[in-house]
Amino acid sequence: MLKHAGQNLTAHAEELRGAADFDALHETVERLLSGQFGVGPVQIYDFSARIGLWTDQHPTRVYLHAGVRIGAHNLGLQTVDRQWLSLSETPAPLCDLKAAEVEDILCIYKANFKNIA
């Protein structure tokens, strides 16, 4: 499953390198891998983030998938029918961090936020 996804992305390396920013990169990865067995939002984000490290393109928004979505919801943030949050929508202690850092915090501490929302 992941080997095939990697081969698919490698075959489109030039297209991925040509993405204008992380959002465009993420959209391209999503288009190339959508519907592939075993590849969902988490894998699409992870592939995009890793490719973004090579192309120096980093997320500027917090993508909502799996544990990140749960953490954001438990923190009381509006997540219904959304793929991402802007940093300005996050609480003051988080909005000065990088989007990837906020994503990590929301995912890692998702259960802790349940009691404060």
C-alpha positions as CSV (number, residue, x, y, z in Angstrom):
1,M,0.0,0.0,0.0
2,L,2.5,2.6,1.1
3,K,5.1,1.3,-1.4
4,H,2.7,1.9,-4.2
5,A,1.8,5.3,-2.9
6,G,5.5,6.2,-2.8
7,Q,6.0,5.0,-6.3
8,N,3.1,7.0,-7.5
9,L,4.4,10.1,-5.9
10,T,7.9,9.5,-7.2
11,A,6.5,9.2,-10.8
12,H,5.1,12.7,-10.3
13,A,8.2,14.3,-8.7
14,E,8.3,17.2,-11.0
15,E,4.7,18.1,-10.5
16,L,5.2,17.9,-6.7
17,R,8.3,20.1,-6.9
18,G,6.4,22.7,-8.9
19,A,3.7,23.2,-6.2
20,A,3.5,26.9,-5.3
21,D,3.2,26.3,-1.6
22,F,2.3,23.7,1.0
23,D,-1.4,23.9,0.3
24,A,-0.9,23.3,-3.4
25,L,1.5,20.4,-2.5
26,H,-1.1,18.9,-0.2
27,E,-3.8,19.2,-2.9
28,T,-1.5,17.5,-5.4
29,V,-0.7,14.6,-3.1
30,E,-4.4,14.3,-2.3
31,R,-5.3,14.1,-6.0
32,L,-2.6,11.6,-6.8
33,L,-3.4,9.3,-3.9
34,S,-7.1,9.7,-3.3
35,G,-9.0,6.5,-3.6
36,Q,-5.9,4.4,-3.1
37,F,-6.5,1.5,-0.7
38,G,-5.1,2.2,2.8
39,V,-4.3,5.9,2.1
40,G,-6.3,8.4,4.0
41,P,-6.0,12.0,5.3
42,V,-3.3,11.2,7.8
43,Q,-1.0,9.5,5.2
44,I,-1.7,12.3,2.7
45,Y,-0.7,14.9,5.2
46,D,2.4,12.9,6.3
47,F,3.5,12.5,2.7
48,S,2.9,16.2,2.0
49,A,4.8,17.2,5.1
50,R,7.8,15.0,4.2
51,I,7.9,16.2,0.6
52,G,7.5,19.8,2.0
53,L,10.7,19.3,4.0
54,W,12.6,18.6,0.8
55,T,11.0,21.5,-1.2
56,D,11.1,23.9,1.8
57,Q,7.3,24.2,1.8
58,H,5.7,24.0,5.3
59,P,2.0,24.2,6.4
60,T,0.7,27.6,7.4
61,R,-2.6,26.1,8.4
62,V,-3.5,23.3,10.8
63,Y,-4.8,20.4,8.8
64,L,-7.6,18.5,10.6
65,H,-7.2,14.8,10.4
66,A,-7.6,12.0,12.9
67,G,-6.3,12.9,16.3
68,V,-5.7,16.6,15.3
69,R,-9.4,16.9,14.6
70,I,-10.3,15.3,17.9
71,G,-8.0,17.6,19.8
72,A,-9.3,20.7,18.1
73,H,-12.9,19.6,18.7
74,N,-12.1,18.8,22.4
75,L,-10.6,22.3,22.7
76,G,-13.9,23.8,21.5
77,L,-12.8,24.8,18.0
78,Q,-15.1,24.6,15.0
79,T,-14.1,21.5,13.0
80,V,-17.3,20.3,11.4
81,D,-17.0,20.1,7.6
82,R,-13.5,21.6,7.7
83,Q,-10.2,20.4,6.4
84,W,-8.0,22.9,8.2
85,L,-7.9,25.8,10.7
86,S,-6.0,29.0,10.4
87,L,-3.6,29.8,13.2
88,S,-5.6,32.8,14.1
89,E,-8.5,30.5,15.0
90,T,-6.5,28.8,17.7
91,P,-6.2,30.0,21.3
92,A,-3.6,32.7,22.1
93,P,-1.0,30.3,23.5
94,L,-1.1,28.3,20.2
95,C,-1.5,31.0,17.5
96,D,2.2,32.1,17.7
97,L,3.5,28.6,17.0
98,K,4.1,27.0,13.6
99,A,1.1,25.1,12.1
100,A,3.0,21.8,12.4
101,E,3.6,22.4,16.1
102,V,-0.1,23.2,16.7
103,E,-1.0,20.0,14.8
104,D,1.3,18.0,17.1
105,I,-0.1,19.6,20.3
106,L,-3.7,19.0,19.3
107,C,-3.0,15.4,18.4
108,I,-0.7,14.5,21.4
109,Y,-2.9,16.2,24.0
110,K,-6.3,15.5,22.5
111,A,-7.6,13.7,25.6
112,N,-6.3,16.4,27.9
113,F,-8.4,19.1,26.2
114,K,-11.7,17.2,26.9
115,N,-11.9,18.5,30.4
116,I,-11.3,22.2,29.5
117,A,-13.6,22.7,26.5
